[in-house]
Amino acid sequence: MKRVMFFIACAILISSCATGSFVSTAPKAKNDTSTKTIQCYYSTEKPDRAYEVIGHVEASGFVFSSNKQLVYALQKQAQKQQADAIVNVRFSYIPALLIGIPYAEGDLVKFK
């Protein structure tokens, strides 16, 4: 019984984290310490300005991670790559044993 309780406690402690990764499709930009907010456009929305896709970004969380936490992880990756926005943001779950792991992805863009 103690092992079960320990496992549950550990799962709750790590369940609110989210991580992200980035795949570049453009030359590496200079590092900028900008703290601008990155706008997210979901799969049914499009920016009203012309843009160029500069990469793809992904984030995954744990069992209790929210979409808000996943979006934050995507935005942090976008800031590192100096993107202006993230388009085509989608959410899904990665099957893992009896549960699904929250997952988000989108395309990083620079406005023209």
N, C-alpha and C positions, 0 to 999 in steps of 0.2 A: 504494500500500500504506500509506503514511504517513497518507493521508486516512482510510482505513478504520480504522486503529488509533486515530486521533484521535477519530473518530465513536464508536467503541466505548467509549473512555475517558470521553467526555462523557456517553454514555448511562448508564454505570455510576454516575457521580458524581451525576446527578440522579434516578436511578431509585428512591431510597428516600424521596422526599418525598411528602406527601399534603396536599391542600388541602380546605377545606370551605366550604359556603355555607348560608344559613338563609333560610327564608321564614316570616314571622310570620302567625299567624291570630288573635292576641290583642293587646290594647293593650301598648305597650312598657313593660317592667318597669324599675325603677330599677337602675342599675348596682350590682352587688355584687361585691366582690373575693373571694367565697367560693371556697375551694379544695376543696370537698366532691367526693367521687367520684360521678360520674353513673352510675347503674346502667343497663345495657343489657339489654333483653328482646328476644330474637330472634323471628322470625316465628311460631314455634311456642309461645312463652311469653307469659304475661300476668301483670302485677302482681296481687298479692292485695288491693290497695286500689283504691278508686274514683279516677279521674283525669279530667282535662280536657286535650284536645289543644290546645297553644298554638302549634304551628308544625311545620314540616317541615325537616329538615336533610339535607344531602348532602355527600359527600366523594369526591374522586377522587384517584388516585395516579398513579404511573408504572409501567412494566413490572414492576419488581421490588418494588413496594409490597406489604406483607403486610396481611392483614385486621386485625391488631393495630394497625398504623399508621393504617388507615382509621377504626377504632373510636376511637382517640385523637383524631383530627381531629373526629369527630362529638362526642365528649365536650367538647372545647374550645369548640365552637360552642354546645353545650347550657349550659355554664357561663356563657358570655357572656349568654345569654338567661334565666338563672336557672331552668332547667328542673330538675325533680326526677329525671327519668329519660328514657330514649329507648326507645320501644316499636316493635315491628314492624321491627326492624333487618334489612335485607336486603343481600346482596352480589351483585354481577353484574360483567359486563365490558362496556365500551363498545368496539365494533369500531373499529379504527383501522389501516388498511393491512393488514399481515399479522399484527398482534398485537392483543391486547385490553388495554384500560386498566382496571385495577381500580376499582370504583365501589361505594359503600355509601350507603344512605339509611335514614331512620327518622323517626318522629314524636316531637316533643318534648312532654312532658306535665308537668303540675303535679298533685300529689296533692291530693285534696279533704280 
